[in-house]
Amino acid sequence: MNQQSDSNQTHFGYKTVDKDNKASMVAGVFHSVAAKYDLMNDLLSMGIHRIWKRFTIDCSGVRAGHRVLDLAGGTGDLAAKFSRLVGEKGQVVLADINDSMLKVGRDKLRDKGIVGNVDYVQANAECLPFPDNHFDLITIAFGLRNVTDKDKALASMFRVLKPGGRLLVLEFSKPEIEALSKAYDLYSFHVLPKVGQLVVGDAESYKYLAESIRMHPDQDTLKGMMEEVGFEQVTYHNLTGGIVALHRGFKF
């Protein structure tokens, strides 16, 4: 009985919640922060998130005519770059489970004049509404840690990826050095919620985001999870001392 009960539970930050409730709770967080998401990213990372995303683009191998899925694409930073790379004959799908984030992303890209080769889809990573073997590249940046069933999501990504395609997972991870880890904890649990309260009027959402990072699998665990669902040649590259890691895997 306990085992069955445990199987229906998952984490929401440091809290234990029913799996059925997590998606709506995460949705509440991102509805709250969507309008000032880009501003907070710049403030909280001191702009470094742009370097992390640029490195991801550099590792993507995207060419003209490719079909790209930017999953949990939020406000469209990666999708905007991919739109230019794939050109008129290519396609970018900006997908997010949260309609508030999707609307912010759509408005932002349209304001930049990016139309024609970008589609917007509200989708759950665990059951992607796309055909098998469809995309040349899938990226998920700072979204996997919010997914309830990460194994199911990775398997869904593997299904819709073409043979020869690659998955890039950009996500917060585990710092490599103990001193950096302690400084990062201090920043995450004391500074981050205060800035969230000051700028967005919401300390709790940023407290959750800090906790969700700590509950996310470390670099080697995530590598193993990707391999388990079928990805091959899986590697990861630590960025900013392991605060963030970019995992890359291929489907053959």
C-alpha positions as CSV (number, residue, x, y, z in Angstrom):
1,M,0.0,0.0,0.0
2,N,2.8,2.4,0.8
3,Q,4.6,1.6,-2.4
4,Q,1.5,2.4,-4.4
5,S,1.1,5.6,-2.4
6,D,4.7,6.6,-3.0
7,S,4.4,5.9,-6.7
8,N,1.7,8.6,-6.9
9,Q,3.9,11.2,-5.2
10,T,6.5,13.5,-6.6
11,H,8.4,16.6,-5.5
12,F,7.4,20.2,-6.0
13,G,10.6,21.9,-4.8
14,Y,11.1,20.4,-1.4
15,K,7.5,19.5,-0.9
16,T,5.9,16.1,-1.7
17,V,2.8,16.4,-3.7
18,D,0.5,14.2,-5.8
19,K,1.8,13.7,-9.3
20,D,-1.6,14.7,-10.7
21,N,-1.3,18.1,-9.0
22,K,2.3,19.0,-9.9
23,A,1.6,20.3,-13.4
24,S,-1.0,22.8,-12.3
25,M,1.3,23.9,-9.4
26,V,4.2,24.5,-11.8
27,A,1.8,26.3,-14.1
28,G,0.9,28.7,-11.3
29,V,4.6,29.6,-10.8
30,F,5.1,30.4,-14.5
31,H,1.8,32.3,-14.9
32,S,3.1,34.5,-12.0
33,V,6.5,35.1,-13.5
34,A,5.8,35.2,-17.3
35,A,5.5,38.9,-17.7
36,K,8.9,39.7,-16.2
37,Y,10.6,36.4,-17.0
38,D,13.3,37.9,-19.3
39,L,14.0,40.7,-17.0
40,M,14.5,38.3,-14.0
41,N,16.7,36.1,-16.1
42,D,19.0,39.0,-16.8
43,L,19.0,40.2,-13.2
44,L,19.5,36.8,-11.5
45,S,22.1,35.4,-13.9
46,M,23.8,38.8,-14.5
47,G,23.2,38.2,-18.2
48,I,25.2,35.0,-18.2
49,H,22.1,33.0,-19.4
50,R,22.7,34.5,-22.8
51,I,26.2,32.9,-23.0
52,W,24.7,29.5,-21.9
53,K,22.1,29.8,-24.7
54,R,24.6,30.9,-27.3
55,F,26.8,27.8,-26.4
56,T,23.6,25.7,-26.9
57,I,23.0,27.2,-30.3
58,D,26.7,26.6,-31.2
59,C,26.3,22.9,-30.3
60,S,23.0,22.4,-32.2
61,G,24.3,21.6,-35.7
62,V,21.2,23.3,-37.1
63,R,21.2,24.1,-40.8
64,A,18.9,25.6,-43.4
65,G,15.8,23.5,-43.9
66,H,15.9,21.7,-40.5
67,R,12.9,21.1,-38.4
68,V,13.5,22.2,-34.7
69,L,11.5,21.7,-31.6
70,D,12.2,24.2,-28.8
71,L,10.5,22.5,-25.9
72,A,9.6,24.5,-22.8
73,G,10.7,27.3,-25.1
74,G,9.1,30.0,-22.9
75,T,9.9,33.5,-24.1
76,G,11.6,32.3,-27.3
77,D,15.3,33.1,-26.9
78,L,16.4,29.9,-28.6
79,A,13.5,29.8,-31.1
80,A,14.4,33.3,-32.4
81,K,18.0,32.2,-33.2
82,F,16.8,28.9,-34.7
83,S,14.3,30.7,-36.9
84,R,17.1,32.5,-38.6
85,L,19.3,29.4,-38.9
86,V,16.7,27.1,-40.5
87,G,15.5,29.8,-43.0
88,E,12.3,29.9,-45.1
89,K,12.4,26.1,-45.9
90,G,12.9,25.1,-42.2
91,Q,10.5,25.1,-39.3
92,V,10.7,25.9,-35.6
93,V,8.1,24.8,-33.2
94,L,8.1,26.8,-29.9
95,A,6.3,24.5,-27.5
96,D,5.4,25.2,-23.8
97,I,2.9,23.7,-21.4
98,N,2.2,27.1,-20.0
99,D,0.0,29.4,-22.1
100,S,1.2,32.6,-20.3
101,M,4.8,31.8,-21.3
102,L,3.8,30.9,-24.8
103,K,1.9,34.2,-25.3
104,V,4.9,36.2,-24.1
105,G,7.2,34.2,-26.4
106,R,4.9,34.7,-29.4
107,D,4.5,38.4,-28.8
108,K,8.3,38.8,-28.4
109,L,9.1,37.0,-31.6
110,R,6.5,38.8,-33.6
111,D,7.8,42.2,-32.3
112,K,11.2,41.1,-33.7
113,G,9.6,40.5,-37.1
114,I,10.0,36.7,-36.8
115,V,7.0,35.2,-38.6
116,G,6.5,32.5,-41.2
117,N,8.7,29.7,-40.0
118,V,7.8,29.5,-36.3
119,D,4.7,27.7,-35.0
120,Y,3.5,27.9,-31.4
121,V,2.1,24.8,-29.7
122,Q,0.9,24.3,-26.1
123,A,2.2,20.9,-25.3
124,N,3.1,18.6,-22.4
125,A,6.7,17.2,-22.7
126,E,5.5,13.8,-21.5
127,C,3.1,13.2,-24.4
128,L,4.3,15.3,-27.3
129,P,1.6,15.8,-30.1
130,F,4.0,15.3,-33.0
131,P,4.6,12.3,-35.4
132,D,7.4,9.8,-34.9
133,N,10.8,10.7,-36.4
134,H,9.8,14.3,-37.1
135,F,12.5,16.7,-35.8
136,D,16.2,17.2,-36.6
137,L,16.8,18.8,-33.3
138,I,15.1,19.1,-29.9
139,T,16.2,21.6,-27.3
140,I,14.8,22.0,-23.8
141,A,16.3,24.9,-21.8
142,F,15.6,25.2,-18.1
143,G,12.4,23.2,-18.4
144,L,13.2,19.6,-17.7
145,R,13.4,20.1,-14.0
146,N,9.8,21.2,-13.9
147,V,8.5,18.1,-15.7
148,T,6.7,15.6,-13.4
149,D,7.9,12.4,-15.1
150,K,11.3,13.1,-16.7
151,D,11.8,9.6,-18.0
152,K,8.5,9.7,-19.8
153,A,9.3,13.1,-21.3
154,L,12.8,12.0,-22.5
155,A,11.2,8.9,-24.1
156,S,8.6,11.2,-25.8
157,M,11.4,13.4,-27.1
158,F,13.3,10.3,-28.4
159,R,10.2,9.2,-30.3
160,V,9.6,12.5,-32.2
161,L,13.3,12.9,-33.1
162,K,14.5,11.8,-36.5
163,P,17.3,9.1,-36.7
164,G,20.5,11.1,-36.9
165,G,18.9,13.9,-34.8
166,R,20.1,15.3,-31.5
167,L,18.6,16.4,-28.2
168,L,20.1,19.2,-26.2
169,V,19.2,19.7,-22.6
170,L,20.3,22.9,-21.0
171,E,19.6,22.9,-17.3
172,F,20.8,23.9,-13.9
173,S,23.0,21.2,-12.4
174,K,25.4,20.5,-9.5
175,P,28.4,22.8,-9.0
176,E,31.7,21.0,-9.3
177,I,33.5,22.8,-6.4
178,E,32.2,22.8,-2.8
179,A,33.0,26.4,-2.2
180,L,31.0,27.4,-5.3
181,S,28.2,25.2,-4.2
182,K,27.9,26.9,-0.8
183,A,28.0,30.4,-2.4
184,Y,25.4,29.3,-4.9
185,D,23.1,28.0,-2.1
186,L,23.4,31.3,-0.2
187,Y,22.5,33.2,-3.4
188,S,19.7,30.9,-4.4
189,F,17.9,30.7,-1.0
190,H,18.5,34.3,0.3
191,V,19.0,36.6,-2.6
192,L,16.8,35.0,-5.3
193,P,13.5,35.1,-3.5
194,K,14.1,38.7,-2.3
195,V,14.7,39.8,-5.8
196,G,11.6,37.9,-6.9
197,Q,9.6,39.7,-4.2
198,L,11.0,43.1,-5.2
199,V,10.6,42.8,-9.0
200,V,7.7,40.4,-9.5
201,G,6.0,40.7,-6.1
202,D,6.4,36.9,-5.7
203,A,9.0,35.4,-3.4
204,E,7.4,32.0,-3.2
205,S,7.7,31.2,-6.9
206,Y,11.4,31.9,-6.8
207,K,11.8,29.9,-3.7
208,Y,10.3,27.0,-5.6
209,L,12.6,27.6,-8.6
210,A,15.6,27.4,-6.3
211,E,14.4,24.2,-4.7
212,S,13.5,22.6,-8.0
213,I,17.2,23.1,-9.1
214,R,18.4,21.1,-6.0
215,M,15.9,18.3,-6.7
216,H,16.9,17.9,-10.3
217,P,19.2,14.9,-11.2
218,D,22.9,15.6,-11.3
219,Q,25.0,15.5,-14.5
220,D,25.7,11.8,-14.5
221,T,22.2,10.7,-13.4
222,L,20.7,12.7,-16.2
223,K,23.2,11.2,-18.7
224,G,22.1,7.8,-17.5
225,M,18.4,8.7,-17.9
226,M,19.0,9.8,-21.5
227,E,20.8,6.6,-22.3
228,E,18.1,4.5,-20.7
229,V,15.4,5.8,-23.2
230,G,17.7,5.1,-26.2
231,F,19.9,8.2,-26.7
232,E,23.5,7.3,-27.7
233,Q,26.8,9.1,-27.5
234,V,25.4,11.1,-24.6
235,T,27.8,13.7,-23.2
236,Y,27.6,16.8,-21.0
237,H,29.5,20.0,-20.8
238,N,29.6,21.9,-17.5
239,L,29.1,25.7,-17.7
240,T,30.0,28.2,-15.0
241,G,31.5,25.6,-12.8
242,G,28.6,23.1,-13.1
243,I,25.9,25.6,-12.1
244,V,24.5,24.8,-15.5
245,A,25.2,21.8,-17.7
246,L,24.4,21.1,-21.4
247,H,23.6,17.5,-22.1
248,R,23.7,16.2,-25.7
249,G,22.4,12.9,-27.0
250,F,21.8,11.4,-30.5
251,K,19.2,9.1,-31.9
252,F,20.6,6.6,-34.5
